[in-house]
Amino acid sequence: MMIRKIIQIDEHKCDGCGICVEACHEGAIGMVNGKAKLLRDDYCDGLGDCLPACPQGAITFVEREAAPYDEAAVLANKKGSACSTGGCPGSMAKAIHHHEAPVQAEPARQTSQLRQWPVQIKLVPVAAPWFQGAKLLIAADCTAYAYANFHQDFIKDHITLVGCPKLDMVDYTEKLTAILQNNDIKSVTVVRMEVPCCGGIQMAAQRALQASGKFIPWQVVTISTDGRIIDKT
């Protein structure tokens, strides 16, 4: 160990955008529970490429006792999985802006209505700019495959979260509660399949709404396995 300059991340200022993870070429920063975190001291070279990348000013330099920078370990890590440290490029939070299709475009081609990334409940940050004032869609994975017009009828003008409690083997209640408590959510729409195992995502959303302590308008839409809307409550 040695006293050296190293980054420090203020988790209260961090909004979970993930830009610093991409800016850190050494893989020292990753996303943990929706917040950027210095994963390993020996991966941080102390040069601070991540500092100007942070839009919230959540990253600063400090001098403290830390392991020395280990370039060999960084290079070895880069040869492994890009997602092994928790800084997977596929989980970087970002807003998505769609452009109007040109007039000459094929009329049958539809434009994606997705407004943000990531969409998986397990990966999405608890706090992100696109949550503010959002209409939230919480959808079971299979619904988008079963219901043909899912983008236009459900995703459009919504921030989308998808998941399957049975496959993920997790209760989403705590994560969804944190999202509702920490953001100005205007409404919640839950879209689930008619199969019994899909009740888990509905129950998690309902418990989160109750635990949030907020009055937020919500509805549940149930899709049949042959792609029809069979219930709205």
C-alpha positions in Angstrom: 0.0 0.0 0.0 1.1 3.6 -0.6 -0.3 7.1 -0.3 -1.2 8.3 -3.8 -3.8 10.3 -5.8 -6.9 8.3 -6.6 -10.5 9.1 -7.5 -13.4 9.3 -5.1 -17.1 9.1 -6.1 -19.8 10.9 -4.2 -22.8 8.5 -4.5 -25.2 11.2 -3.4 -24.3 13.2 -6.5 -24.1 10.3 -8.8 -27.3 9.9 -10.9 -26.3 6.5 -12.3 -25.8 7.6 -15.9 -22.8 5.3 -16.4 -20.7 7.8 -18.5 -17.7 7.5 -16.2 -17.7 3.7 -16.6 -17.2 4.2 -20.3 -14.6 6.9 -19.8 -12.5 4.7 -17.5 -10.3 2.7 -19.9 -8.8 0.7 -17.1 -12.1 -0.8 -15.9 -11.7 0.6 -12.4 -15.3 1.9 -12.2 -18.5 -0.1 -12.4 -22.2 0.2 -11.7 -23.3 -1.2 -8.3 -27.0 -0.9 -7.3 -27.5 1.9 -9.8 -24.5 4.0 -8.7 -20.9 4.3 -10.0 -18.3 2.8 -7.8 -14.5 2.5 -7.7 -14.2 -1.3 -7.9 -10.5 -1.7 -7.5 -7.9 0.7 -6.3 -5.1 -1.0 -8.3 -7.1 -0.4 -11.6 -7.2 3.4 -11.1 -4.2 5.1 -12.7 -5.0 8.4 -11.0 -5.0 10.3 -14.3 -8.7 11.2 -14.0 -10.2 10.7 -17.5 -13.5 10.1 -15.7 -13.6 13.5 -14.0 -14.6 15.7 -16.9 -16.9 12.9 -18.1 -19.2 13.1 -15.1 -22.1 15.6 -15.7 -22.9 15.7 -12.0 -19.4 16.5 -10.7 -19.6 13.5 -8.5 -15.9 12.5 -9.0 -13.0 14.1 -7.4 -9.3 13.3 -6.6 -8.2 12.5 -3.1 -4.9 11.4 -1.6 -5.1 8.3 0.5 -3.6 4.9 1.2 -4.3 2.7 -1.8 -2.8 -0.2 -3.7 -0.4 1.0 -6.4 -1.7 1.1 -10.0 -1.2 -2.4 -11.5 -1.0 -2.1 -15.3 -0.5 -5.8 -15.8 -3.7 -6.6 -13.9 -5.6 -4.1 -16.0 -4.4 -5.6 -19.2 -5.2 -9.1 -18.0 -8.7 -8.0 -17.0 -9.3 -6.4 -20.5 -8.5 -9.8 -22.1 -11.3 -11.3 -20.1 -15.0 -10.6 -20.3 -15.9 -7.0 -20.9 -18.7 -7.4 -18.3 -16.8 -9.2 -15.6 -16.2 -6.1 -13.4 -19.8 -4.9 -13.5 -19.0 -2.2 -16.1 -20.6 -4.0 -19.0 -21.1 -1.6 -22.0 -24.5 -3.2 -22.5 -25.7 -1.8 -19.1 -24.7 1.8 -19.7 -27.6 4.2 -19.0 -28.5 6.4 -21.9 -31.5 8.3 -23.3 -32.6 7.3 -26.8 -33.8 9.9 -29.3 -35.6 8.8 -32.4 -35.7 10.8 -35.7 -38.7 11.0 -37.8 -38.6 8.6 -40.7 -38.1 10.2 -44.1 -41.2 10.5 -46.4 -39.8 8.0 -48.8 -39.4 5.3 -46.2 -41.4 2.2 -46.5 -44.8 2.8 -44.9 -44.9 -0.6 -43.2 -41.7 0.0 -41.3 -42.3 1.2 -37.7 -40.0 3.3 -35.6 -38.9 2.0 -32.2 -40.5 3.9 -29.4 -37.9 3.0 -26.7 -36.8 6.1 -24.9 -33.9 4.8 -22.7 -31.4 2.1 -22.0 -31.0 -0.3 -20.1 -34.5 -1.7 -19.8 -34.0 -4.8 -17.6 -35.1 -4.1 -14.0 -32.0 -5.7 -12.6 -29.7 -3.4 -14.7 -31.5 0.0 -14.7 -30.2 2.6 -12.3 -32.4 3.7 -9.4 -32.0 7.3 -10.3 -31.6 8.5 -13.9 -32.6 11.8 -15.6 -35.2 10.1 -17.8 -37.2 9.0 -14.8 -38.2 12.5 -13.8 -41.8 13.2 -14.8 -42.0 9.8 -16.5 -44.9 7.5 -17.2 -43.5 4.2 -16.2 -44.1 0.9 -18.0 -43.3 -2.3 -16.1 -43.6 -5.2 -18.4 -43.1 -8.9 -18.2 -40.5 -10.1 -20.8 -42.9 -12.1 -22.9 -45.5 -9.4 -23.4 -43.6 -7.7 -26.2 -43.4 -11.0 -28.1 -47.0 -11.9 -27.6 -48.6 -8.5 -28.4 -47.8 -7.3 -31.9 -48.3 -3.6 -31.5 -46.4 -3.3 -28.2 -44.2 -0.3 -29.1 -47.1 1.9 -30.2 -49.6 0.8 -27.6 -47.4 0.6 -24.5 -43.8 1.7 -24.9 -44.6 5.0 -26.7 -44.2 8.0 -24.3 -43.2 5.7 -21.5 -40.0 4.8 -19.7 -39.8 1.0 -20.0 -38.7 -1.6 -17.4 -38.9 -5.3 -18.3 -38.3 -8.4 -16.3 -39.3 -12.0 -15.3 -39.2 -12.8 -11.6 -39.3 -16.5 -12.3 -36.2 -16.5 -14.6 -34.3 -13.8 -12.6 -35.3 -15.6 -9.4 -35.6 -12.3 -7.6 -38.3 -10.1 -6.0 -38.3 -6.8 -7.8 -40.2 -5.0 -5.0 -37.2 -3.3 -3.4 -35.7 -2.0 -6.6 -39.1 -0.8 -7.9 -39.8 0.9 -4.5 -36.5 2.8 -4.7 -37.3 3.9 -8.3 -40.7 5.2 -7.2 -39.4 6.9 -4.1 -36.4 8.6 -5.7 -38.1 9.9 -8.8 -41.1 12.0 -9.9 -43.1 9.1 -11.5 -46.4 10.3 -13.0 -48.1 6.9 -13.6 -47.4 3.2 -13.6 -48.6 0.7 -16.2 -48.0 -3.0 -15.5 -48.3 -5.3 -18.6 -48.2 -9.0 -17.8 -49.1 -12.3 -19.4 -52.2 -14.3 -18.4 -50.0 -17.2 -17.1 -49.9 -17.5 -13.3 -46.1 -17.1 -12.9 -46.5 -13.6 -14.4 -48.3 -12.6 -11.3 -44.9 -12.0 -9.6 -44.2 -8.9 -11.6 -47.6 -7.5 -10.9 -47.3 -8.2 -7.1 -43.9 -6.6 -7.0 -45.2 -3.4 -8.7 -48.2 -3.3 -6.3 -46.0 -3.7 -3.2 -43.6 -1.1 -4.5 -46.4 1.4 -5.1 -47.7 0.8 -1.5 -44.2 1.0 0.0 -43.3 4.2 -1.9 -45.8 6.2 0.2 -46.9 8.1 -2.9 -50.2 8.3 -4.7 -49.4 7.3 -8.2 -52.1 6.3 -10.8 -51.6 2.8 -12.0 -53.2 0.1 -14.1 -52.6 -3.6 -15.0 -53.0 -4.9 -18.5 -53.1 -8.7 -19.1 -52.1 -10.2 -22.4 -53.2 -13.6 -23.6 -50.8 -16.2 -25.0 -52.3 -15.6 -28.4 -51.6 -11.9 -28.2 -54.9 -10.3 -27.2 -55.6 -7.8 -24.4 -57.9 -9.8 -22.1 -58.1 -7.5 -19.1 -57.4 -4.0 -17.9 -57.7 -3.1 -14.3 
